[in-house]
Amino acid sequence: MIKVLFFARLKDQVGQAELTLTDDMAGKTLADLQQSLIAQGMIALQDDSIRIALNQNFSTGDAIVQAGDEVAFMPPVTGG
């Protein structure tokens, strides 16, 4: 299983804080996973400024997802 988390406004736009995927995405890249979720209607993930973490480490789209991994999508952090 692959656990996918959504933070901040993405959680609201996607309509859920997390989901669990089967291992079908194992061996694919983070970019492939993101595109698969967009194709399923999660269009909020099309934003180029979204950061992706793999197992709690920021990663690039070419990182490979494995069974048991945790993937988190986050909008850029702002503060004041």
C-alpha positions, 0 to 999 in steps of 0.5 A, spaced: 500 500 500 502 507 498 499 512 503 498 519 500 497 525 504 494 532 502 496 538 506 493 545 507 488 548 501 490 541 497 486 537 502 480 542 501 480 542 494 481 534 493 476 533 498 480 528 503 486 529 507 489 522 505 488 516 501 491 509 500 493 506 493 494 499 492 501 497 490 500 498 482 504 505 482 510 501 485 516 502 481 513 509 478 515 516 479 512 521 483 510 525 477 507 519 474 503 518 481 501 525 480 499 525 473 495 519 475 491 522 481 490 528 476 487 524 471 482 521 477 479 528 477 484 531 483 486 537 478 488 541 484 495 537 483 496 541 477 499 547 480 507 547 478 508 550 485 506 544 489 512 540 493 512 533 494 515 529 499 517 522 499 517 518 506 518 525 509 523 528 505 522 533 499 523 529 492 523 531 485 518 528 480 523 523 478 523 519 485 521 512 484 515 510 489 515 503 492 510 499 496 509 502 503 511 509 501 508 515 504 507 521 499 505 528 501 503 533 496 503 540 499 502 547 497 508 552 498 509 555 505 507 562 506 507 566 512 507 573 515 
